[in-house]
Amino acid sequence: MSDFQVNPSPQSDAPGTMLGRVIVSFVLFLGGLVLIGIGATTEPAIAPYVFTGGILAVGFAFGLPMIGASKG
């Protein structure tokens, strides 16, 4: 017989922390969409910077929940 044991799963974050991350991610996502829209319609002097800021905000919105994630 084998002496196989399963490692216990790591402790997850507190529910309040997870809820905070979800809310911040949602706000970042919506803010990023707004910045992309403003960057697409505003004057050409600042449009590329606002548009790029929107793309970064959306990227951070998807990356934020991954903080503290570990490979199973």
C-alpha positions as CSV (number, residue, x, y, z in Angstrom):
1,M,0.0,0.0,0.0
2,S,1.1,3.5,-0.6
3,D,1.4,6.2,2.0
4,F,-0.3,8.9,0.0
5,Q,-1.5,12.0,1.9
6,V,-3.2,15.1,0.5
7,N,-1.9,18.4,1.6
8,P,-4.5,20.6,3.3
9,S,-5.8,23.5,1.3
10,P,-4.4,26.9,2.1
11,Q,-6.5,29.2,4.1
12,S,-8.5,31.7,2.0
13,D,-8.8,35.4,2.6
14,A,-11.4,36.8,5.0
15,P,-14.8,37.4,3.4
16,G,-14.4,41.2,3.9
17,T,-11.1,41.3,2.1
18,M,-12.5,39.3,-0.8
19,L,-15.6,41.5,-1.0
20,G,-13.4,44.6,-0.9
21,R,-11.3,43.3,-3.8
22,V,-14.4,42.5,-5.8
23,I,-15.8,46.0,-5.3
24,V,-12.5,47.7,-6.1
25,S,-12.1,45.5,-9.2
26,F,-15.6,46.4,-10.4
27,V,-14.9,50.1,-9.9
28,L,-11.6,49.9,-11.7
29,F,-13.3,48.1,-14.6
30,L,-16.0,50.6,-14.9
31,G,-13.6,53.5,-14.5
32,G,-11.4,52.0,-17.2
33,L,-14.3,51.8,-19.6
34,V,-15.2,55.4,-18.9
35,L,-11.6,56.5,-19.5
36,I,-11.5,54.5,-22.8
37,G,-14.7,56.2,-23.9
38,I,-13.4,59.7,-23.0
39,G,-10.1,59.0,-24.6
40,A,-11.9,57.9,-27.8
41,T,-13.9,61.1,-28.0
42,T,-11.8,63.9,-26.5
43,E,-9.3,66.3,-28.1
44,P,-6.3,64.7,-29.6
45,A,-3.8,66.3,-27.3
46,I,-4.7,64.1,-24.3
47,A,-6.7,61.3,-25.9
48,P,-3.9,58.7,-26.1
49,Y,-3.0,59.2,-22.5
50,V,-6.6,58.9,-21.2
51,F,-7.2,55.9,-23.5
52,T,-4.1,54.2,-22.3
53,G,-5.0,54.9,-18.7
54,G,-8.4,53.2,-19.3
55,I,-6.7,50.1,-20.7
56,L,-4.4,50.0,-17.7
57,A,-7.3,50.4,-15.3
58,V,-9.2,47.5,-17.0
59,G,-6.0,45.4,-16.8
60,F,-5.6,46.2,-13.1
61,A,-9.3,45.3,-12.5
62,F,-8.6,41.8,-13.9
63,G,-5.3,41.5,-12.0
64,L,-6.4,42.6,-8.6
65,P,-8.3,39.5,-7.7
66,M,-5.2,37.5,-8.5
67,I,-3.2,39.1,-5.6
68,G,-2.3,36.3,-3.2
69,A,-3.5,33.6,-5.5
70,S,-1.3,30.5,-5.4
71,K,-0.8,27.6,-7.7
72,G,-2.9,24.8,-6.3
